Amino acid sequence: MTPMTSLSEKWSLGPFCGFWRLDPAVTFLNHGSYGACPHAVLAKQQALRDQIEANPVRFFSRDLWPLLEEARETLAAYVRAPSEDVAFVPNATAGVNAVLVSLAQSLTHGDELLTIDHAYNACKNALVRIAEKTGARVVVATLPLPVRDPESVTAAVLAKVTARTKLALIDHVTSPSAFVLPVAEIVAALSARGIDTLVDGAHAPGQIAVDLGAMQPAYYTANCHKWMCAPKGSGFLYVRRDRQGAIHPLATSHGLNAPTDGTTRFRREFDWTGTDDPSAYLCVPEAIRVLKAMHPDLPARNRKLAAEATALLAQRFGWTPSAPAAMRGSMGALLLPPSQGAPRTSALDPDPLQDALARRGIEIPVMPLGENRLLRLSAHGYNTLPDYERLADAVTDAAS
């Protein structure tokens, strides 16, 4: 494994200096979709997998539990939450589903589930399915696009609250439009009205500061494999202590009646849902260490680069950023002219511009949002401003 000292030394050499396995022939500007895992973290994961396979009985019976506790405590400190309130899940979508399925029995016909039109499609689908099964109704708040300020977002959400609102599913950082939403203010305003919030924080940890102790949502779920750069399949679910009794993992296993040994039933149930590969979870401390070794404040560096890149494209093409700089993190989204032909309904259906850029060696998504198209750029440690200059040249070339 690369020592920490050499990580700091290599940083000055620029991107693709041994940290990442990304193809150097591709200008990769889409960290937001699936993340990218540094060499050192992948090496740690392989070492853990070797340890598992050397003696699976010993690992799952004895070795796993202190390693899992260390990983949880490190993660909990990173998001400023009590470790007893944090459980590992494969991804934020799994966390959202675990909460919604658990709460389904408390919903009745006519109850309202509030979300936003910028919500991540997979999580919105989970909300729709629960509504169909329970007779509840999904209510969607329309956010301004482009957005002017955080207050307009909070106002749009609160305008859709009624006496039937039972739960709100709100993104911390929106996927298609790259807004950083004022979730602390929204959570507080909804709580004052007796409404719990499930925050989809998929893009937040590692991109912006997350302080769950201060925010105090009822539920918060996020990915570690995106901006924290842990291996794929690592995420977490935070459930506030007073809500934990009603929340269960999607798979019921031994944790339901295993001795708690001083911990909580919530922890026991989520810690063991059946035999699986826990190495992605156990690499979270290594991912945090590696990113800190790369740069003293990598998220701030990435946010600055994303702001510069967004400004470059806005100036060159006259595109409008989706949000002011104060409401953006390590991503930026710009509104594009309408596309010809039928509108896309899914990010899984590539936009013609996205395909054209991919053929020119630029990996970046063009996201659908209603009738709008947004070019969404990401900035991480392997990116520099010339990457976005290449993007601008490729856009010009694709249009010619």
C-alpha positions in Angstrom: 0.0 0.0 0.0 1.3 3.5 -0.8 2.5 5.3 2.3 0.9 8.5 3.3 4.0 10.5 2.8 4.3 9.5 -0.9 0.6 10.3 -1.3 1.2 13.9 -0.3 4.3 14.1 -2.5 2.5 12.8 -5.5 -0.3 15.3 -5.2 1.9 18.0 -6.7 2.4 16.0 -9.9 -1.2 16.5 -10.9 -4.0 14.1 -11.9 -3.6 10.4 -12.8 -0.4 10.2 -10.6 -1.0 6.7 -9.3 -4.1 7.4 -7.1 -6.7 6.2 -9.5 -7.4 3.4 -12.0 -9.3 5.7 -14.4 -8.5 5.4 -18.0 -6.0 8.2 -18.8 -7.3 8.3 -22.4 -10.7 9.5 -21.0 -11.5 12.9 -19.5 -13.6 11.7 -16.7 -16.0 14.4 -15.5 -18.7 12.2 -14.0 -17.6 11.3 -10.5 -21.1 12.0 -9.3 -22.7 9.0 -10.9 -20.7 6.1 -9.4 -17.6 7.6 -7.8 -14.1 6.4 -8.4 -12.0 4.4 -5.9 -8.2 5.1 -5.4 -5.6 2.4 -5.7 -4.8 2.4 -2.0 -8.4 1.8 -1.0 -8.8 -1.0 -3.5 -5.7 -2.6 -2.2 -7.1 -2.4 1.3 -10.3 -4.1 0.1 -8.4 -6.9 -1.5 -6.4 -7.5 1.7 -9.7 -7.8 3.6 -11.1 -10.2 1.0 -8.0 -12.3 1.3 -8.5 -12.3 5.1 -12.1 -13.4 4.6 -11.2 -16.3 2.3 -8.3 -17.5 4.4 -10.8 -18.6 7.1 -14.4 -17.5 6.5 -15.6 -19.0 9.8 -13.0 -17.1 11.9 -13.7 -13.9 10.0 -17.5 -13.8 10.2 -17.5 -15.2 13.8 -14.7 -13.2 15.4 -12.8 -10.8 13.2 -15.7 -8.9 11.6 -17.2 -7.3 14.6 -14.3 -5.1 15.9 -13.5 -4.1 12.3 -17.1 -3.2 11.7 -17.2 -1.2 14.9 -14.1 0.7 13.9 -15.5 1.5 10.5 -18.8 2.7 11.9 -17.1 4.9 14.5 -14.9 6.5 11.9 -17.8 7.1 9.6 -20.0 8.4 12.4 -17.4 10.9 13.4 -17.1 12.0 9.8 -20.8 12.9 9.6 -21.0 14.0 13.2 -23.5 11.4 14.4 -23.5 9.0 17.4 -22.2 5.7 16.2 -25.1 3.9 17.8 -27.4 5.7 15.3 -25.5 4.7 12.2 -25.8 1.4 10.2 -24.2 0.3 7.0 -26.3 -0.3 3.9 -25.2 -1.0 0.3 -26.3 2.4 -1.0 -28.6 5.3 -0.4 -31.4 3.6 -2.5 -31.3 0.7 -0.1 -31.5 3.0 2.9 -34.5 4.9 1.5 -36.3 1.6 0.8 -35.5 0.2 4.3 -37.2 3.3 5.8 -40.2 3.4 3.5 -40.9 -0.3 3.8 -40.6 -0.1 7.6 -43.0 2.8 7.7 -45.6 1.4 5.3 -47.6 -0.2 8.0 -48.2 3.2 9.6 -49.6 4.7 6.5 -53.3 4.8 5.6 -55.4 5.8 2.6 -55.1 9.5 1.9 -51.9 10.1 3.8 -49.4 12.3 1.8 -45.7 11.6 1.1 -44.0 14.8 0.1 -41.0 15.0 -2.2 -39.5 17.3 -4.8 -39.4 17.2 -8.6 -35.6 17.1 -8.5 -35.6 13.9 -6.4 -33.5 10.9 -7.6 -35.7 8.8 -9.8 -34.9 5.5 -8.0 -35.9 6.9 -4.6 -39.0 8.6 -6.1 -40.0 5.2 -7.5 -39.7 3.6 -4.1 -42.0 6.4 -2.7 -44.5 5.7 -5.5 -44.6 2.0 -4.8 -45.2 2.4 -1.1 -48.0 4.9 -1.9 -49.6 2.3 -4.3 -49.5 -0.4 -1.6 -50.9 1.8 1.2 -53.3 4.1 -0.5 -51.1 7.1 0.3 -50.5 9.9 -2.2 -47.2 11.3 -3.5 -47.1 15.1 -3.5 -44.4 16.7 -5.5 -43.0 20.2 -4.8 -41.7 22.0 -7.9 -38.4 23.8 -7.3 -37.4 26.8 -9.3 -35.0 26.2 -12.1 -32.6 27.9 -12.1 -32.9 28.5 -8.4 -32.1 32.0 -6.9 -31.6 31.3 -3.2 -32.2 28.7 -0.5 -35.3 30.4 0.8 -37.1 29.8 -2.5 -36.5 26.1 -2.1 -37.7 26.0 1.5 -40.8 28.0 0.5 -41.6 25.6 -2.4 -41.4 22.6 -0.1 -43.5 24.1 2.7 -46.2 25.3 0.3 -47.1 21.7 -0.4 -47.4 20.7 3.3 -51.0 19.8 4.4 -52.6 18.2 7.5 -52.2 14.8 5.7 -48.4 15.1 5.1 -46.8 12.2 7.0 -43.2 12.1 5.6 -41.0 14.2 3.4 -38.3 12.7 1.1 -35.8 15.5 0.4 -32.4 15.4 -1.3 -29.4 17.0 0.3 -27.7 17.4 -3.1 -30.0 17.0 -6.1 -28.7 14.5 -8.7 -29.9 16.1 -12.0 -29.5 19.7 -11.1 -26.6 19.7 -8.5 -28.4 21.9 -6.0 -27.2 21.9 -2.4 -30.5 22.2 -0.6 -31.0 23.9 2.8 -31.9 20.6 4.4 -31.2 21.7 8.0 -33.8 24.5 7.6 -36.3 22.2 5.8 -35.9 19.5 8.4 -36.5 22.0 11.2 -39.5 23.6 9.5 -41.1 20.3 8.8 -40.4 19.0 12.3 -42.1 22.1 13.8 -45.2 21.0 11.8 -44.9 17.4 13.2 -43.5 15.9 9.9 -40.5 13.6 9.8 -37.9 14.0 7.0 -36.0 11.2 5.2 -33.0 12.9 3.7 -31.4 11.3 0.6 -27.8 12.4 1.1 -26.4 10.2 -1.7 -24.1 13.0 -3.0 -23.3 14.8 0.2 -20.6 13.2 2.3 -17.2 14.0 0.9 -18.6 16.8 -1.2 -20.0 19.1 1.5 -19.9 19.0 5.3 -22.5 16.8 6.9 -23.4 17.4 10.6 -26.2 15.0 11.5 -25.9 15.9 15.2 -26.9 19.5 14.4 -29.4 18.7 11.7 -31.3 16.0 13.6 -33.4 14.5 10.8 -35.5 11.5 11.6 -33.7 9.6 8.8 -30.6 10.2 6.7 -29.1 7.9 4.2 -26.0 8.4 1.9 -23.4 6.7 -0.2 -19.7 6.3 0.8 -18.7 5.1 -2.7 -19.4 8.5 -4.4 -17.5 11.5 -3.0 -15.9 9.7 -0.1 -14.3 7.3 -2.7 -14.9 4.1 -0.8 -15.5 0.9 -2.8 -18.9 0.3 -4.6 -21.5 -1.0 -2.3 -20.9 1.1 0.8 -23.5 3.4 2.2 -25.1 4.2 5.5 -28.4 4.8 7.2 -28.8 7.1 10.1 -31.9 6.8 12.2 -32.5 9.2 15.1 -32.7 7.3 18.4 -36.4 7.9 19.0 -37.3 6.5 15.6 -35.1 3.3 15.6 -37.7 0.9 17.0 -39.8 1.1 13.8 -37.0 0.7 11.3 -35.7 -2.6 10.1 -33.5 -3.8 7.2 -35.0 -5.1 4.0 -33.8 -8.6 4.9 -34.7 -10.0 8.3 -32.0 -12.3 9.7 -30.3 -13.3 13.0 -30.1 -9.8 14.3 -33.8 -9.8 15.1 -33.3 -12.0 18.2 -29.5 -12.1 18.7 -28.2 -10.8 22.0 -27.7 -7.1 21.9 -24.6 -7.2 24.1 -25.0 -3.6 25.2 -25.8 -2.2 21.7 -29.2 -1.5 20.1 -31.6 -3.8 18.3 -31.4 -1.4 15.4 -27.6 -2.0 15.1 -27.9 -5.8 15.6 -30.5 -6.1 12.8 -28.6 -4.0 10.3 -25.1 -5.5 11.2 -26.1 -8.9 10.0 -28.6 -9.5 7.3 -27.0 -12.6 5.9 -23.7 -13.7 4.5 -22.3 -11.0 2.2 -19.0 -9.2 1.4 -18.5 -6.5 4.1 -15.2 -5.3 2.7 -16.6 -2.2 1.1 -17.9 -1.0 4.5 -14.6 -1.9 6.2 -12.7 0.3 3.8 -14.5 3.5 4.7 -11.7 4.5 7.3 -9.1 3.9 4.6 -11.0 6.0 2.1 -11.2 8.9 4.5 -7.5 8.6 5.3 -6.4 8.5 1.7 -8.4 11.6 0.7 -7.1 13.6 3.6 -3.6 12.5 2.7 -4.1 13.8 -0.9 -5.0 17.3 0.1 -5.6 19.0 3.5 -9.1 20.1 2.3 -9.9 18.2 -0.8 -13.7 19.0 -0.8 -13.0 22.7 -0.7 -10.4 22.3 -3.6 -13.0 20.3 -5.6 -15.8 22.9 -5.0 -13.5 25.7 -6.2 -12.6 23.8 -9.3 -16.3 23.0 -10.0 -17.2 26.7 -9.7 -14.4 27.6 -12.1 -15.5 25.0 -14.6 -19.1 26.0 -14.4 -18.2 29.6 -15.0 -16.0 28.7 -18.0 -18.8 26.8 -19.7 -21.4 29.5 -18.9 -19.2 32.2 -20.4 -18.2 30.2 -23.5 -21.7 29.0 -24.5 -24.1 31.3 -22.7 -25.5 28.4 -20.7 -27.2 29.3 -17.4 -26.0 27.6 -14.2 -28.8 25.7 -12.4 -27.9 27.4 -9.1 -25.8 30.2 -7.7 -22.3 29.2 -6.5 -23.4 29.3 -2.8 -25.8 26.5 -3.6 -23.3 24.2 -5.4 -20.7 21.7 -4.1 -18.3 19.7 -6.2 -20.7 19.5 -9.1 -22.2 22.1 -11.4 -25.2 21.8 -13.7 -25.9 24.1 -16.7 -29.2 24.4 -18.6 -28.9 23.4 -22.2 -31.0 24.3 -25.2 -34.0 21.9 -25.9 -33.2 18.7 -27.7 -34.8 17.7 -31.0 -37.1 14.7 -30.9 -39.0 13.1 -28.1 -38.0 14.2 -24.6 -36.0 11.7 -22.4 -37.6 10.4 -19.3 -34.6 8.6 -17.7 -30.9 9.3 -17.1 -30.4 5.7 -18.3 -31.4 6.8 -21.8 -28.3 8.8 -23.0 -28.7 12.2 -24.5 -27.3 12.6 -28.0 -24.8 15.2 -26.7 -23.6 12.8 -24.0 -23.0 10.1 -26.6 -21.2 12.6 -28.9 -18.9 13.7 -26.1 -18.2 10.1 -25.1 -17.1 9.3 -28.6 -14.6 12.2 -28.2 -13.2 10.8 -25.0 -15.3 13.0 -22.6 -17.3 11.2 -19.9 -20.0 13.5 -18.6 -23.8 13.2 -18.2 -26.6 15.2 -19.7 -29.5 14.9 -17.3 -33.2 15.1 -18.0 -35.4 17.0 -15.6 -38.9 17.4 -16.9 -38.6 19.1 -20.2 -35.1 20.5 -19.3 -31.7 19.2 -20.2 -28.7 19.8 -17.9 -25.1 19.2 -18.4 -23.8 18.1 -15.0 -20.0 18.2 -14.4 -18.1 16.8 -11.4 -14.7 17.8 -10.0 -12.6 15.5 -7.9 -8.9 15.1 -7.1 -7.9 13.8 -10.5 -9.4 16.7 -12.4 -7.9 20.1 -13.3 -9.2 23.1 -15.2 -7.8 21.9 -18.6 -10.2 19.0 -18.4 -13.1 21.4 -18.7 -11.4 23.3 -21.5 -11.2 20.0 -23.4 -14.9 19.6 -22.7 -15.7 23.0 -24.1 -13.7 22.2 -27.3 -15.5 18.9 -27.6 -18.9 20.5 -27.3 -17.9 23.0 -30.1 -16.7 20.1 -32.2 -19.8 18.0 -31.6 -22.0 21.0 -32.7 -20.1 21.6 -35.9 
